[in-house]
């Protein structure tokens, strides 16, 4: 916000009065940058003049940040891919063990899978019993 200075009195000393008048005139002038901008329509202040970042500097920082992000992402993807490979291998091993287990058939000396046919019963502990059928007592 700018304020205009208004003169309400004159100084007794003629020299002081002239200096005061000059200060009033100068206070009414726009700042140098604003005056140049008003007259030429261009902005002669460069980012480096005021300590601001240049577009090239900003691009350099953005490129570096992108490179770091890509390196981090590549590292994370590599670690996840390795873990997925390990899990996939474990799933394959479990699948193979399950197939082998399903193929185990019970014998008189080894536990395994059986199909319950006619005249057979299974106890809660898994013991298989034959049931008598229509024969003589």
C-alpha positions in Angstrom: 0.0 0.0 0.0 1.4 3.4 -0.8 0.6 6.7 0.8 1.0 10.2 -0.7 2.6 12.8 1.4 0.7 16.0 1.8 2.4 19.2 2.7 0.7 21.0 5.5 3.4 23.6 6.4 6.5 25.2 5.1 9.9 25.0 6.7 11.6 28.3 7.8 14.8 27.4 6.2 14.6 27.7 2.5 17.0 24.9 1.8 15.1 22.5 4.2 11.9 23.6 2.5 13.3 22.6 -0.9 14.5 19.3 0.4 11.1 18.6 1.8 9.4 19.5 -1.5 11.8 17.1 -3.3 10.9 14.3 -0.9 7.2 14.9 -1.5 7.7 14.7 -5.3 9.8 11.6 -5.0 7.2 9.9 -2.8 4.6 10.4 -5.6 6.8 8.6 -8.2 6.3 4.8 -8.7 9.2 2.6 -7.8 11.8 2.2 -10.5 10.8 -1.4 -11.4 7.1 -0.5 -11.6 7.8 2.5 -13.7 9.9 0.5 -16.1 7.3 -2.2 -16.3 4.6 0.5 -16.9 6.6 2.2 -19.7 8.0 -0.9 -21.6 5.7 -3.7 -20.7 8.6 -5.9 -19.9 10.0 -7.1 -16.6 13.7 -6.5 -16.5 14.1 -8.4 -13.2 15.5 -11.9 -13.7 14.9 -14.7 -11.2 18.6 -14.7 -10.3 18.3 -10.9 -9.5 16.0 -11.7 -6.6 17.5 -15.1 -5.6 14.7 -17.1 -7.1 15.1 -20.4 -8.8 15.5 -20.4 -12.6 13.5 -22.7 -14.8 16.7 -24.5 -15.7 17.6 -25.0 -12.0 14.0 -26.2 -11.3 14.2 -28.6 -14.2 17.6 -30.0 -12.9 16.1 -30.5 -9.4 13.0 -32.2 -11.0 15.1 -34.5 -13.1 17.3 -35.5 -10.1 14.1 -36.2 -8.1 12.7 -38.3 -10.9 15.9 -40.3 -11.2 15.9 -41.0 -7.5 12.2 -42.0 -7.6 12.8 -44.4 -10.5 15.8 -45.9 -8.8 13.8 -46.4 -5.6 10.9 -47.9 -7.5 13.1 -50.3 -9.5 14.7 -51.5 -6.2 11.3 -52.0 -4.6 10.0 -53.8 -7.6 13.1 -56.1 -7.7 12.6 -57.0 -4.0 8.9 -57.7 -4.5 9.6 -59.8 -7.6 12.1 -61.8 -5.7 9.6 -62.4 -2.8 6.9 -63.3 -5.3 9.3 -65.8 -6.9 10.1 -67.4 -3.5 6.4 -67.6 -2.6 5.6 -69.1 -6.0 8.3 -71.8 -5.5 6.9 -72.6 -2.0 3.4 -72.9 -3.5 4.7 -75.3 -6.1 6.4 -77.4 -3.4 3.2 -77.5 -1.3 1.2 -78.4 -4.4 3.6 -81.3 -5.2 3.4 -82.5 -1.6 -0.4 -82.4 -1.7 -0.5 -84.4 -4.9 1.9 -87.0 -3.4 -0.2 -87.2 -0.3 -3.4 -87.7 -2.3 -1.7 -90.6 -4.2 -0.9 -92.4 -0.9 -3.2 -95.5 -0.7 -3.7 -97.2 2.6 -2.3 -100.7 3.1 -2.4 -103.1 6.0 0.9 -101.6 7.3 0.7 -97.9 6.1 -1.9 -95.2 6.6 -3.3 -93.7 3.5 -6.5 -92.9 1.5 -9.2 -95.4 1.1 -12.7 -95.4 -0.4 -15.4 -96.7 1.8 -17.3 -99.3 -0.1 -20.3 -101.5 0.8 -20.6 -103.0 4.2 -17.8 -100.8 5.6 -17.9 -98.2 8.4 -15.4 -95.7 9.7 -15.1 -94.8 13.4 -14.5 -91.2 14.5 -10.8 -92.1 15.0 -10.6 -93.3 11.4 -10.7 -97.0 12.1 -12.4 -99.0 9.3 -14.8 -101.8 10.2 -16.6 -104.4 8.1 -20.3 -104.8 8.7 -22.0 -108.1 8.5 -24.5 -108.4 5.7 -27.5 -110.8 5.4 -25.5 -113.9 6.5 -26.5 -116.6 9.0 -25.8 -116.1 12.7 
